[in-house]
Amino acid sequence: MSGDVTALPPLPEREQIALLEAFEGLGLQDIVVVATLQDAEHAAAALLAAGVAGFDTESKPTFAKNEVSGGPHVVQFSTREKAWLFQLHRTECNPVVAALLASTELKKVGFGLSSDLTLIRNRLDIEPKAVFDIDTEFRRQGYRKSVGVKTAVALVFNRRFVKSRKATTSNWANKQLTEAQIRYAANDAYASIRVFDALFGG
């Protein structure tokens, strides 16, 4: 796109997005909740082979004024075909997660990642590398407002990205994630890789 702001399609409003057909995300059969170190190593091999992955984290919400988040509790990565969810209470898998986050071989793409990265630094004591916030590309194109995943999916695919409010504010520190949480976390990352591909011709 040129730098001519007048040529930019306007960002869709919430009411317009509500009328769109739903964006088709990954089903449970394409999502792996990493349970063992072997699962983690398989995930890392697939992600490094892909070279780029959608990325996001989920943390148990904090409601008290001065409560500090102990998150992230879930770190998720997605390729174009499959997603992996790492629950950080499975500490034996955390070195694999840390290595993926610190790897320059795996480009990690997502939306609004600054708070995620701060939590990761605190929790895993590493510096995430090769992280790309897709919102910066929309800013480069001339959009003034921050573009989140829902708006981006509507703008790029003319589809409605369904985000369950209940899942958003659910307890991500639970040892056993619900089906709704699994779908929600995986598709946050999946939508990011799909938008990234559409923007950069992946």
C-alpha positions as CSV (number, residue, x, y, z in Angstrom):
1,M,0.0,0.0,0.0
2,S,1.1,3.5,-0.6
3,G,1.5,6.0,2.2
4,D,-1.6,7.8,1.0
5,V,-3.9,7.6,4.0
6,T,-7.0,8.4,2.0
7,A,-6.5,5.1,0.0
8,L,-6.8,3.0,3.2
9,P,-9.9,1.0,3.6
10,P,-11.6,2.1,6.9
11,L,-11.3,-0.2,9.9
12,P,-14.6,-2.1,10.3
13,E,-16.7,-1.1,13.3
14,R,-17.9,-3.7,15.8
15,E,-21.5,-3.6,14.4
16,Q,-20.1,-4.3,10.9
17,I,-18.0,-7.2,12.2
18,A,-21.0,-8.7,13.9
19,L,-22.7,-9.2,10.6
20,L,-19.8,-11.1,8.9
21,E,-19.6,-14.9,8.5
22,A,-17.5,-16.5,11.2
23,F,-13.7,-17.1,10.6
24,E,-13.0,-20.8,10.5
25,G,-10.4,-21.6,13.1
26,L,-8.6,-24.9,14.0
27,G,-10.7,-27.7,15.4
28,L,-9.7,-29.7,18.5
29,Q,-8.2,-32.4,16.3
30,D,-5.6,-29.9,15.1
31,I,-4.6,-28.6,18.6
32,V,-2.1,-30.3,20.8
33,V,-2.1,-29.6,24.6
34,V,1.6,-30.4,25.4
35,A,1.6,-32.9,28.2
36,T,5.1,-34.4,28.2
37,L,8.6,-33.4,27.3
38,Q,8.4,-35.7,24.2
39,D,5.3,-33.7,23.1
40,A,7.2,-30.5,23.7
41,E,10.2,-31.7,21.6
42,H,7.8,-32.8,18.7
43,A,6.2,-29.3,18.8
44,A,9.6,-27.6,18.8
45,A,10.7,-29.6,15.8
46,A,7.5,-28.8,13.8
47,L,7.6,-25.1,14.7
48,L,11.3,-24.7,13.8
49,A,10.7,-26.5,10.5
50,A,7.8,-24.1,9.8
51,G,10.1,-21.1,10.6
52,V,7.2,-18.8,11.4
53,A,4.3,-19.3,13.8
54,G,1.4,-17.4,15.2
55,F,2.0,-16.7,18.9
56,D,0.2,-15.5,22.0
57,T,0.0,-16.1,25.7
58,E,-2.9,-16.4,28.2
59,S,-2.7,-15.5,31.9
60,K,-5.1,-15.9,34.7
61,P,-6.9,-12.6,35.0
62,T,-6.2,-10.3,38.0
63,F,-9.1,-8.6,39.6
64,A,-7.7,-7.0,42.7
65,K,-6.1,-3.5,42.4
66,N,-2.5,-4.3,43.2
67,E,-2.6,-8.0,42.3
68,V,0.4,-9.0,40.2
69,S,-0.1,-11.5,37.4
70,G,1.7,-14.8,37.9
71,G,1.4,-15.4,34.1
72,P,1.7,-16.3,31.5
73,H,0.1,-19.6,32.3
74,V,-0.3,-20.8,28.7
75,V,2.0,-20.0,25.8
76,Q,0.6,-21.0,22.4
77,F,2.1,-21.3,18.9
78,S,0.3,-22.1,15.7
79,T,1.4,-23.0,12.2
80,R,-1.0,-22.9,9.2
81,E,-2.2,-26.4,10.1
82,K,-1.7,-27.1,13.8
83,A,-1.4,-25.4,17.2
84,W,0.4,-26.3,20.4
85,L,-0.5,-25.1,23.8
86,F,2.2,-25.1,26.5
87,Q,0.9,-24.9,30.1
88,L,3.8,-23.5,32.2
89,H,2.9,-25.5,35.3
90,R,4.4,-28.4,33.4
91,T,7.8,-27.2,34.4
92,E,9.7,-30.1,32.6
93,C,8.5,-28.5,29.3
94,N,9.5,-24.9,30.1
95,P,13.1,-25.1,28.8
96,V,11.6,-26.1,25.4
97,V,9.2,-23.1,25.5
98,A,12.0,-20.8,26.6
99,A,14.2,-22.0,23.8
100,L,11.5,-21.4,21.2
101,L,10.8,-17.9,22.5
102,A,14.5,-17.0,22.5
103,S,15.2,-18.6,19.1
104,T,16.0,-16.4,16.1
105,E,15.1,-19.4,13.9
106,L,11.4,-19.2,14.7
107,K,9.6,-15.9,13.8
108,K,6.8,-15.4,16.3
109,V,3.9,-13.2,15.0
110,G,0.9,-11.9,17.0
111,F,-1.0,-8.9,18.1
112,G,-0.5,-6.5,21.1
113,L,2.4,-8.5,22.4
114,S,4.2,-6.0,24.7
115,S,2.5,-7.1,27.9
116,D,2.9,-10.8,26.9
117,L,6.7,-10.3,26.4
118,T,7.0,-8.5,29.8
119,L,5.3,-11.4,31.6
120,I,7.5,-13.9,29.7
121,R,10.7,-12.1,30.7
122,N,9.6,-12.2,34.4
123,R,8.4,-15.8,34.4
124,L,11.0,-17.5,32.2
125,D,13.9,-15.1,32.7
126,I,14.7,-15.0,29.0
127,E,14.6,-12.3,26.3
128,P,12.2,-13.3,23.5
129,K,13.7,-12.8,20.0
130,A,12.3,-12.7,16.5
131,V,8.9,-11.5,17.7
132,F,6.8,-9.4,15.3
133,D,3.8,-7.5,16.4
134,I,1.5,-7.4,13.3
135,D,-0.1,-4.2,14.6
136,T,3.2,-2.4,13.6
137,E,2.5,-3.3,10.0
138,F,-1.0,-1.8,10.1
139,R,0.6,1.4,11.6
140,R,3.2,1.4,8.8
141,Q,0.3,1.3,6.3
142,G,-1.1,4.4,7.9
143,Y,-3.8,3.2,10.4
144,R,-3.7,5.4,13.4
145,K,-5.6,3.2,15.8
146,S,-4.3,-0.1,17.2
147,V,-5.6,-3.0,15.1
148,G,-6.3,-6.1,17.1
149,V,-6.9,-9.6,15.9
150,K,-10.7,-9.2,15.5
151,T,-10.4,-6.1,13.4
152,A,-7.5,-7.5,11.4
153,V,-9.5,-10.7,10.5
154,A,-12.5,-8.6,9.4
155,L,-10.3,-6.3,7.4
156,V,-8.2,-9.0,5.7
157,F,-10.6,-11.9,5.3
158,N,-14.0,-10.2,5.7
159,R,-14.7,-12.6,8.5
160,R,-15.8,-12.4,12.1
161,F,-13.2,-13.7,14.6
162,V,-15.2,-15.2,17.5
163,K,-13.7,-14.5,20.9
164,S,-15.6,-15.9,23.9
165,R,-15.7,-13.3,26.7
166,K,-16.1,-16.2,29.1
167,A,-12.9,-17.9,27.9
168,T,-11.0,-14.6,27.9
169,T,-11.6,-14.1,31.6
170,S,-11.4,-17.8,32.6
171,N,-8.8,-19.3,34.9
172,W,-5.8,-20.0,32.6
173,A,-3.8,-21.4,35.6
174,N,-6.2,-24.4,35.8
175,K,-4.3,-27.7,35.4
176,Q,-7.0,-29.0,33.0
177,L,-8.0,-26.5,30.3
178,T,-11.6,-26.7,29.0
179,E,-12.4,-27.3,25.4
180,A,-13.4,-23.7,25.1
181,Q,-10.1,-22.5,26.5
182,I,-8.2,-24.8,24.2
183,R,-10.0,-23.6,21.1
184,Y,-9.7,-20.0,22.2
185,A,-6.0,-20.0,22.9
186,A,-5.1,-22.0,19.7
187,N,-7.1,-19.8,17.4
188,D,-5.7,-16.6,18.8
189,A,-2.3,-17.8,17.5
190,Y,-3.8,-19.4,14.4
191,A,-5.5,-16.1,13.3
192,S,-2.2,-14.3,13.7
193,I,-0.3,-16.6,11.3
194,R,-3.2,-16.4,8.8
195,V,-3.3,-12.6,8.9
196,F,0.5,-12.4,8.7
197,D,0.5,-14.7,5.6
198,A,-2.2,-12.6,3.9
199,L,-0.2,-9.4,4.5
200,F,3.2,-10.8,3.6
201,G,2.3,-13.4,1.0
202,G,3.3,-16.4,3.1
